């Protein structure tokens, strides 16, 4: 199962079409090749297997992140950690 959790762009390399994103505190390097619209630091993306697949509005991202935070707060620590490994 794959969860698409909104990820915020922390660093952006437009030339190489790469970005570093923060997903609930976990940072990772991803490709932005599939996103045609302009991107900026602070934008939110959905990521699948290392590729940005969609850009979200801030309101969509925050609503989704709030739902994930509520879900995580109801999970055991072990189960919550398993989502990111």
C-alpha positions in Angstrom: 0.0 0.0 0.0 1.2 3.5 -0.8 0.2 6.6 1.1 0.6 9.9 -0.7 1.4 12.3 2.1 1.8 15.9 1.1 5.5 16.9 1.1 6.8 20.4 1.3 9.7 21.5 -0.9 12.7 22.6 1.2 15.3 22.8 -1.6 14.8 23.1 -5.3 17.1 22.6 -8.3 15.1 23.6 -11.3 18.0 22.9 -13.7 18.3 19.3 -12.7 14.6 18.9 -11.9 15.3 17.7 -8.4 14.0 18.8 -5.0 14.4 18.0 -1.3 11.1 17.6 0.3 9.9 17.2 3.9 7.3 14.6 4.6 6.2 14.7 8.2 9.8 15.5 9.3 11.5 13.0 7.0 13.6 14.7 4.2 14.2 13.0 0.9 15.5 13.8 -2.5 13.0 13.5 -5.3 12.6 14.1 -9.1 10.3 16.9 -10.3 10.4 15.8 -14.0 6.7 14.9 -14.1 5.5 18.3 -12.9 5.0 20.8 -15.7 3.9 23.8 -13.6 6.4 26.1 -11.9 7.6 25.0 -8.5 8.9 27.0 -5.5 10.3 26.4 -2.1 7.3 26.0 0.2 5.1 24.3 -2.4 3.4 21.0 -1.6 3.7 17.9 -3.7 2.5 14.3 -3.7 5.4 11.9 -4.2 5.3 8.3 -5.5 8.5 6.2 -5.7 10.7 9.2 -5.7 8.8 11.2 -8.3 6.6 14.2 -7.7 3.2 13.3 -9.3 1.1 16.2 -8.3 1.2 19.8 -6.9 -1.3 20.6 -4.2 -2.7 23.9 -3.0 -1.6 24.9 0.5 -5.2 24.4 1.8 -5.4 20.9 0.3 -2.0 20.0 1.7 -2.8 21.3 5.2 -6.2 19.6 5.3 -4.5 16.3 4.3 -1.6 16.7 6.7 -4.1 17.3 9.6 -5.9 14.1 8.7 -2.6 12.1 8.7 -1.5 13.7 12.0 -4.9 12.7 13.6 -4.4 9.1 12.2 -0.8 8.9 13.5 -1.8 10.1 17.0 -4.2 7.1 17.2 -1.5 4.5 16.1 1.1 2.8 18.3 4.6 4.2 18.0 5.8 1.1 16.2 3.0 1.1 13.6 3.5 4.8 13.0 7.3 4.4 12.5 6.6 1.5 10.0 4.9 3.9 7.7 8.3 5.6 6.9 10.6 2.6 6.5 
